[in-house]
Amino acid sequence: MAVVTVLEILTGSRGRAGRACAGRLALAAATVVGPMVVPGVRPRGVMAHAAGKTPATYRNPVFARDFPDPDVIKVGRAYYAYATATAWEAPDHIFPILRSRDLVHWQYVGDAMPNSPVWSNGNYWAPGVVEHNGTFYLFYVGKDLRVDRNCVAVATAGRPTGPFTHRAVLGCGDAGTAGYIDPQPFIDTTGRAYLYFKKDNPVHIISVVRLRPDLLHATGPIKDLLKLDQTWEFGSYSTVEAPFVIKHGRTYVLFYSGNNWQDNYAEGYATSSSPLGPFKKYARNPILRGGGSVRGPGGASLVEGPHGGWWMVYHAWSGGPGYDAGGVRTLRIDPISWRGHTISVRGPTTGPEPAP
């Protein structure tokens, strides 16, 4: 087994290496539906309902600009969403942050990192954020300046809105691969911390490694968890990626995305009695897939709603699909439910639907 070391550095290209760049080229021509958001300007209408009032319904998308790979955390009574770097942020600003009180109305509040890290020159994808002992940890991907692979790194801040300061590069993939992407931290009820991520191209494997108590270093061997082996995961670009883990009762649930992120992306899950696996995929995956006007739902995270219940927060294409076709990946929400050990998503919806 390999060991993630702090000094392994990587950069890399992958099937979605053009996500941010392609988005920057195509966004100007994209049709945007809903409230517009301009960096640095408080948008009108994004928080349209009266303070303290709960909206009765919602309609997807809940944020109509490009907001790929959303990761949502709850801090007090507020929700914060973080995304892959986008075309509409100010130059050199990465990882846009939105804030909401109800998961329905979202306001742009800034960028996690107002300056890109000096060790990297792009591929700022799929941040995963967790709070621990008053510090916010943002795990992210960047392409290292020295080698042709992607690295997983960590930055910290004292507030959910940052600014986040780069602290360490946790690890990179082996030579001949595109590296590591899609980092997602998870702190168990035992207090132990783990980092889930994807080994990328030519392999497609979701893996996990333990984190030290400071959450700035990995420790021990990497353990591979999921690979390509269900029919829905295969397409014009075949993959499993974007892990997100929650604990439900005594069961660990690993949600993940599969298939081509540019069109037939979808969401499935696997379960285990341990955060280190083995994980067993649900036989009837995917639980969220495109249909009607909705294409490529995925890149999901989960959070409890303001009145309880779990909600899946994900992106799907508005327009396109694909940046080259003028699409953007907009922010969406839909509720999930359990029947015994079986999980389902009431979606993808285009509304109106009962609000969280």
Beta strands, then each sheet from edge to edge (+ up, - down):
strand 1: 57-58
strand 2: 71-75
strand 3: 78-82
strand 4: 94-100
strand 5: 107-113
strand 6: 128-132
strand 7: 135-143
strand 8: 150-157
strand 9: 165-172
strand 10: 179-187
strand 11: 193-200
strand 12: 204-211
strand 13: 218-227
strand 14: 240-248
strand 15: 251-258
strand 16: 266-272
strand 17: 280-281
strand 18: 288-289
strand 19: 295-304
strand 20: 310-318
strand 21: 328-339
strand 22: 342-345
strand 23: 353-354
sheet 1: 1+ 23-
sheet 2: 2+ 3- 4+ 5-
sheet 3: 6+ 7- 8+ 9-
sheet 4: 10+ 11- 12+ 13-
sheet 5: 14+ 15- 16+ 17-
sheet 6: 14+ 15- 16+ 18-
sheet 7: 19+ 20- 21+ 22-
end
